[in-house]
Structure formats: structure tokens, C-alpha cells
Amino acid sequence: MAPDYLICLECESPCYVFEWKDDKIVEALCTVCGNEDPSQFATEGDFEELAMDARFEVPDHK
């Protein structure tokens, strides 16, 4: 089932203009930043997994 929206990984905006086929993104367009690269979009669940990944945490500089 296709998601209601995708999240642009360039600007983190929700995107509603996309084509979904066989459980993957075929085409997408971010109307905020103009990103058109399907590999630079994520579903809400995928985006949350990326956000929880410790490899992408910013170290605390005190």
C-alpha cells in the first residue's frame, strides 16, 4: 500500500507529489526545495528509523 506522503531528505518537508509502484518510490517531487531524486525521499517509518540511527547523532560539544 502506498504511503499518504513521503519526506524529502533534503529539506525534511512532507511531499505529496510522488508515484509509488511495487512498494517503492518511482518518481517524487518536493514542491519546497525542488528535489526530484527518488533516492532522496523516505516514508515516515523509514525517516524515523534514520532519525534513531546512532551513526547520525551529532556529538555533544561542551
C-alpha positions, 0 to 999 in steps of 0.5 A: 500500500502506498504511503499518504506522503513521503519526506524529502531528505533534503529539506525534511518537508512532507511531499505529496507529489510522488508515484509509488509502484511495487512498494517503492518510490518511482518518481517524487517531487518536493514542491519546497526545495525542488528535489526530484531524486527518488533516492532522496525521499523516505516514508515516515517509518523509514525517516524515523528509523534514520532519525534513531540511527546512532551513526547520525547523532551529532556529538555533544560539544561542551 
